């Protein structure tokens, strides 16, 4: 599951967009002003940040400058301003995408996912993520391993996505619990081991990419 920050002071637009994003599996933090946006960026790790340019406190450009001074994360500008000078300025200060209101929430989601995948180094083709023998279609949560369709429970799917999004990096049980189960989870930490076992079994031979790193955690080990 991807985690984003959505900073927008138009309550109606914000509520509609956030409802759509959450309904499509995106974890969204929300704010209506630039000062709080900067605070949230410092406190959390986001996969993408969506900024309205004109909002109370720091405007979107100032927030983007703050982000670029410290973090490497994709930034999308939302604005009613549409002339060429505003767009050029946005890109010059580090924005990755520039979307003019009104916009399609579905198109926004597609752009967010494309940016996240680009930053993570995932190969995306026709809306599908390709990782070794694995193919995932996030929009429909469909998975194929070795050319065969795979049925995964929701937590196993989220676990798989977290592993491949961070391929070749060791993820501790605590990191996996926080990201896949959520910070409010207070259950048995060996739940990760149980779901890793189920995930490997479901993926068949492709499950060999899910490696156990003794006393450290798990990782998706690529062929390269």
C-alpha positions in Angstrom: 0.0 0.0 0.0 1.3 3.4 -0.9 1.2 6.3 1.6 0.7 9.8 0.3 0.2 13.3 1.7 -2.7 15.3 0.1 -2.5 19.0 0.9 -5.5 21.0 -0.4 -7.6 23.7 1.2 -10.7 23.2 -0.9 -12.8 21.0 1.4 -15.2 19.6 -1.2 -12.4 18.8 -3.7 -10.2 17.4 -0.9 -13.0 15.1 0.5 -14.0 13.7 -2.9 -10.4 13.1 -3.9 -9.3 11.5 -0.6 -12.4 9.2 -0.6 -11.5 8.0 -4.1 -7.8 7.4 -3.3 -8.6 5.6 -0.1 -11.2 3.5 -1.9 -8.4 2.4 -4.3 -6.1 1.2 -1.6 -4.0 4.4 -1.0 -3.1 5.4 2.6 -3.7 9.2 2.7 -2.7 11.8 5.2 -4.6 15.1 4.8 -4.0 18.8 5.5 -5.4 22.1 4.3 -2.3 24.3 4.9 1.3 24.4 3.9 2.8 24.8 7.4 1.2 21.6 8.6 2.2 19.9 5.3 5.9 20.6 6.2 5.4 19.2 9.7 3.8 16.0 8.4 6.6 15.6 5.8 9.1 15.7 8.7 7.2 13.2 10.8 6.2 10.6 8.2 7.6 8.8 5.2 5.5 9.3 2.1 5.6 7.7 -1.3 4.2 10.8 -3.0 3.1 14.3 -2.0 0.3 16.1 -3.7 0.3 19.9 -3.1 -2.2 22.7 -3.9 -0.2 25.8 -4.9 -2.5 28.3 -3.3 -3.2 27.4 0.3 -2.9 29.0 3.8 0.5 29.2 5.5 3.3 28.2 3.2 2.1 28.0 -0.4 2.7 24.9 -2.4 5.9 26.2 -4.0 7.4 26.9 -0.6 6.4 23.5 0.6 8.0 21.9 -2.5 11.2 23.9 -1.9 11.3 22.6 1.7 10.7 19.0 0.5 13.4 19.2 -2.1 15.9 20.5 0.4 15.6 17.4 2.5 13.8 14.5 0.8 13.7 12.5 -2.5 10.0 11.9 -3.0 7.7 12.6 -6.0 5.7 15.8 -5.8 2.5 16.6 -7.7 1.1 20.2 -7.9 -2.6 20.8 -8.0 -3.7 24.2 -9.1 -6.3 26.3 -10.8 -3.5 28.3 -12.4 -2.8 27.0 -15.8 -0.5 29.4 -17.7 2.9 28.3 -19.0 4.9 30.5 -16.6 3.3 28.8 -13.5 3.9 25.4 -14.9 7.5 26.1 -15.8 8.1 27.6 -12.3 6.6 24.4 -10.7 9.0 22.2 -12.6 12.0 24.4 -12.0 11.6 24.1 -8.2 11.3 20.3 -8.3 7.7 19.3 -9.1 7.4 16.0 -11.0 3.8 16.5 -12.2 1.5 19.5 -12.6 -2.3 18.9 -12.7 -4.7 21.7 -13.4 -8.1 21.8 -11.8 -10.7 20.5 -12.5 -9.1 17.0 -12.9 -10.1 13.4 -13.1 -9.5 11.5 -9.8 -8.7 8.4 -11.8 -6.1 10.2 -13.8 -4.6 11.6 -10.6 -4.3 8.1 -9.2 -2.7 6.8 -12.4 -0.1 9.7 -12.3 0.6 9.1 -8.6 1.2 5.4 -9.1 3.4 6.0 -12.2 5.6 8.4 -10.2 5.8 6.1 -7.2 6.8 3.2 -9.4 9.4 5.3 -11.3 11.0 6.4 -8.0 11.1 2.8 -6.8 12.7 1.6 -10.0 9.9 -0.8 -10.9 9.3 -1.7 -14.5 5.8 -0.6 -15.4 4.2 -1.6 -18.7 0.5 -1.1 -19.7 -0.4 -0.5 -16.1 1.3 -3.6 -14.9 4.4 -3.9 -12.6 6.9 -6.5 -13.8 9.4 -7.9 -11.3 11.3 -11.0 -12.3 8.7 -13.7 -13.0 6.0 -11.7 -11.3 3.4 -9.5 -12.9 1.1 -7.3 -10.8 -1.8 -5.2 -12.0 -2.4 -2.8 -9.1 -5.6 -1.3 -10.4 -7.3 -4.7 -10.1 -5.0 -6.3 -7.5 -4.3 -9.1 -9.9 -1.1 -11.2 -9.6 0.6 -13.6 -12.0 3.6 -15.7 -11.0 5.4 -17.6 -13.7 2.5 -16.8 -16.1 -0.1 -18.3 -13.7 -2.8 -16.4 -11.9 -2.3 -16.2 -8.2 -5.0 -15.7 -5.6 -3.8 -13.7 -2.5 -5.6 -12.7 0.7 -5.6 -8.9 1.2 -2.7 -8.9 3.7 -0.6 -11.2 1.5 -1.1 -8.9 -1.4 -0.1 -5.9 0.6 2.9 -7.8 1.9 3.9 -8.7 -1.6 3.6 -5.1 -2.8 5.7 -3.8 0.1 8.4 -6.4 -0.6 8.7 -5.7 -4.3 8.5 -1.9 -3.8 11.5 -2.3 -1.6 13.2 -5.1 -3.6 16.8 -6.0 -2.6 16.3 -4.2 0.8 15.9 -6.1 4.1 12.6 -5.2 5.8 12.3 -6.0 9.5 9.2 -7.5 11.1 8.5 -4.2 12.8 8.7 -2.3 9.5 6.4 -4.8 7.8 3.9 -4.7 10.7 3.8 -0.9 10.6 3.3 -0.7 6.9 1.1 -3.7 6.2 -0.9 -4.0 9.4 -0.7 -0.4 10.6 0.8 1.3 13.7 -2.3 0.4 15.7 -1.6 -3.3 15.4 -0.8 -4.8 18.8 -1.0 -8.5 17.9 1.5 -11.3 17.6 4.6 -10.2 15.6 5.0 -13.7 14.2 1.9 -12.9 12.0 4.5 -11.7 9.5 6.2 -15.1 9.4 2.8 -16.8 8.9 1.9 -14.6 6.0 5.3 -14.9 4.4 4.9 -18.7 4.5 1.5 -18.4 2.8 2.8 -15.9 0.3 5.6 -18.2 -0.7 3.3 -21.1 -1.1 0.9 -19.1 -3.3 3.6 -17.8 -5.6 5.0 -21.3 -6.2 8.6 -21.3 -7.6 8.5 -17.5 -7.8 8.2 -17.5 -4.0 11.9 -18.3 -3.8 12.5 -14.6 -4.4 11.2 -14.0 -0.8 14.3 -14.5 1.2 14.7 -14.8 5.0 17.5 -12.7 6.4 18.5 -14.3 9.7 17.8 -12.0 12.7 17.0 -9.2 10.4 13.7 -9.8 8.4 12.7 -10.5 4.9 13.5 -9.2 1.4 12.5 -9.7 -2.2 15.7 -10.7 -4.0 15.8 -9.9 -7.7 17.5 -11.9 -10.4 19.8 -9.1 -11.3 
